[in-house]
Amino acid sequence: QVQLVESGGGLVQAGGSLRLSCAASGRTFSSYKMAWFRQAAGKEREFVAGVRWSGGSAVYADSVKGRFTIARDNAKNTIYLQMNDPKPEDTAVYYCAGGMYGGDWVLLTSYNDWGQGTQVTVSS
């Protein structure tokens, strides 16, 4: 029943910054986790970052550690992906995902709710 809607994608120059948003509605988040995935053209969808709605340490893919930050705003039922120093290889459709606690962070099957995705294109 959870609806996830991404926004904030677009064209960004390498070395710049971009912030993606994912607004959630339809349920509470007391035992919920959310994550960002991405899928580049011709590639499999891959985990980017995740966080429990209740807080705690975020989880990041090695490829984005130190550059991307996942954050949450409980009052707005929204999570964000702050993309700093994006690189052309970060170009992909970025998806917001959500699911109940449990399962491996990086597995698509750990999430029941998915947004439609937002395109991020990084150019040099």
N, C-alpha and C positions, 0 to 999 in steps of 0.2 A: 504493500500500500504506500510505500515511501516513494515520493517523486523527487528526482534529483535533476536540477537544471544547471548546466554549466554556462559560464559567460566569461568574457575577458580575453578570449583568444584573438588572434590577429597576426599581423606582420610585425616583427621586431628585428632590429639589427643585432648581429652578434655583439656580445659585450654589453648590451643594454639590459633592460629589465621588463618584466611583464608579470602581472598578477592575475591568476585565474580564480574565479569564484564558483562555488557550487552551493546553491540554495536547496535545502531539504525541507520537505513538508510531508504531512500525513501520519506522523507518529512521534513518540518521544524517543529519546536517545540515551536512556539510562544504561543500557547494555549494548550499545551500538558502536561499531567501528566504521571508519570511513577512510577512503584511500583514493589516490590518483593513479590511474593507469594511462598508458599512452600506446598508440599504435601507429607506427610509421608505415608509409606505403610499401607494400610487399613484405612486411614483417609481422611477426606475432605481437599480440598485445602484451605489454610488459608492465610490471609493477614499478611505480615511481616513488610513492611515499604514502604512509598511512599513519593514522592516529586514532586512539580511542576518544569517543565523545566526552568521556569523563576526565580525560587528560592523561598525563603520563608521557613517557618518552615517545617521540615519534620514530618511525622506522623509515629508512631511506634505501633506495637502490644505490649501489656503489657508484654508478655512473653520474649521480646527481648530488652526492654528498658534498657539502660545502658550498653548493651553488643554489640549490632549491630548498625551500622551507615550507612545511605544511603548518597551517595554523587553523584555529577554530574560533568562532564567535558564537557562543551559546545563545546569546540574546537574539541573534539573527538567524539561528539555525543554519549557519553557513560555515563552510570550510574554504580555505584558500590555498593556493599554491603560488608562493612567491618565487619567481624564476629570475635569479640573478646570473649574470654572465651566461646567457643562453648561447648555445652553439648550433651551427647548422644541423648537426646530428640530433638535436633535440626536436627538430621539426617532426610533427606528428599530430594526430587527433588525440586530444587529451580527454579522458573520461573520468568522471566522478563515480565512485562505487561505494556501496554501503552494505553492511551485514551485521548479524549478531556476533557477539564475541565467540571466539573459537575458530579453529582452522588456521592454516598458514597465511600470513599476510600477503604473500606474493602470488597465491593461487587464485585464479579467476573464480573458481568454484566456491571460494570462501565468502563470496558476495552475492546477495540476492537482488540488489537494487543498482541500477545503472542509469546514468544520464545519457543523453544523446551524443555528447561529445562536442568539443570546440576545437577548431583548427588553430594550431600554432605553427607559424612559419618563421624560421630564423634565417635571415640572409646576411651575407658578408658585406 
